[in-house]
C-alpha cells in the first residue's frame, strides 16, 4: 500500500478524524432535521409523497451550505429574528471550516503543529490561492467538541419545534430554549 509521508502522527490523524467525522455527523443531523421539519409542515401520509419529495430534493441534492440554508428557512417561522441571524452566521462559519478541513491537505507543521491547506474556489477567484490553518491537536479536539455541541443544538432545536404546535405569534428564543 502506498502511503504519503505527511509527517503526522497517529494521534494527529485521530484528532483530524474526530473533526472531520463530527462535521459529517453535523451535516447528517441537519439533513435529518430538515426531513423532520418538512414532514411536520407537509405531513407524511401517502397522499403527500409527491409534496415531500419536492421539498426533499433541494436538501438531498445540495451540499452542506445548501442544507444549512434550507434548515434555517425551515426553522425561521418558529424562531426569533435575532436567533435566526445568529444561527445563519454560525452555520456560515461552520460551513467554511467544514469545507476547509474536509477538503484540505493535512501536513505536519513546525513545532509539533498541524497544518491544513485548502484551495477554495471563492478564494482563488479573489486572488487568494490557498488558505492555510495551523493548529495543535488540542485545538482540533476543541473544534471537534464545538462541532458536536452544534450538532446537539440542531437536534434540540428540531425537537423543540416538532414536539408541539405553535401559536400564531409564538417564537423560540434559543438563548433560553423556551417558546
Secondary structure, 3 states (H helix, E strand, C coil): CCCCCCCCCHHHHHHHHHHHHHHHHHHHHHHHHHHHHHHHHHCCCHHHHHHHHHHHHHHHHCCHHHHHHHHHHHHHCCECHHHHHHHHHHHHHHHHHHHHHHHCEEEECHHHCEEEEECCHHHHHCCCCCEEEEECHHHHHHHHHHHHHHHHHHHHHHHHHHCCCCCCCCCEECCCCEC
